[in-house]
């Protein structure tokens, strides 16, 4: 990979909002690298092709059509051909935190080329393209990252916050340059990301404020620049400005919400290929947690999926359906009818098994999807199918302890105590919240395994530790009292 020397790093632009400038001469130099890259990719020499794309991007980092999209395709083909992922030494050698913005961007692209499903590498491209002011590259990478976040149910709130910050920065710079279309796209991407974040983190009260602030920027920009012809029409009209503001408010009266839904549906029907029109319509239909409205939203999403084959629409429809099933579970629990609860739980589990089985096929490297599928298989008593999923998913730090717990419980259900006990013990040793819910549960099932295997002394010690943490935890006292006397 060509290395950008620090003394060759482009000087910061005089204008803080200026784009990265690429001369015609450098575009021609980059073009030669890109031509050779395509030839290598056609020969399935993907590693070399990626190297050549990266070398060319050093001359022209904003080459989205000529390089970045093609490199992405090359990365996918490489993965399907069995290409390996970057190792720890690769990430050290190609640091995405290099002080040289160009080098950090090229490093991120190289890593992405060798593992295009790694969210960290995609975020690195976004962040460093922003640093470099290669705004076209940053927006393209932003679209890739948003799609990745949509497919990563356990993405953290910090990931969403940082990404929105980058995208808002792109929008602000473009607005200052009077690049209205670019700025509108950036702000809308930020709002779409925040809307997704709000669904994932409904208790985070700061998200609505971020949506309001970004929507205000979008409103002002639309009112200033756009002409009334499409969904991106001018909002200089006071009524339309109020529509956009109300669109992002959490609470409106029923009549106002109905009015917004009607307008959103009209926008969608006029612009069905603009994903934002459907996103806005679905958000509004789901806002009141009305089963009737949500079912309408599911209908629009399923229709869009059939028309476009874009899996994210099917996934969103299924997420809404799961939310409905969860809500019904809570209602039935309050009503207290055991048979109704049992019947609904079986129906819900059957649905979710189908959903996550398909998601594992769609996202075979997404460890969190594997974990969720494993949980459903465990609930269904399919321990042999669940075990390999938990074994694969525990390399994800966020679910490592939970995977260890479920693995131990799977082994317990199969009477594989020699496997369950070391699995649970190792998980406990690597877990730093012994007195939390997961920590206590790990100890509980370790005690159960020790008891079932006949290791009374160890079971007594483990149950005793739990009582020191929580004297009333589950049936621990009864189990401890029921252990046979030593000797």
SULPETA-V856856 format. One record per helix or strand of 2 or more residues. SS is the DSSP state (H for helix, E for strand). FROM is the first residue (numbers start at 0). TO is the last residue. If there is no record, write none. Layout:
# SULPETA-V856856
SS & FROM & TO
SS & FROM & TO
This chain:
# SULPETA-V856856
H & 5 & 7
H & 23 & 41
H & 45 & 58
H & 63 & 79
H & 87 & 92
H & 100 & 113
H & 118 & 131
H & 134 & 149
H & 156 & 175
H & 179 & 199
H & 205 & 224
H & 237 & 246
H & 253 & 269
H & 274 & 285
H & 290 & 307
H & 310 & 334
H & 337 & 361
H & 366 & 378
H & 382 & 392
H & 396 & 412
H & 416 & 428
H & 436 & 451
H & 455 & 468
H & 475 & 481
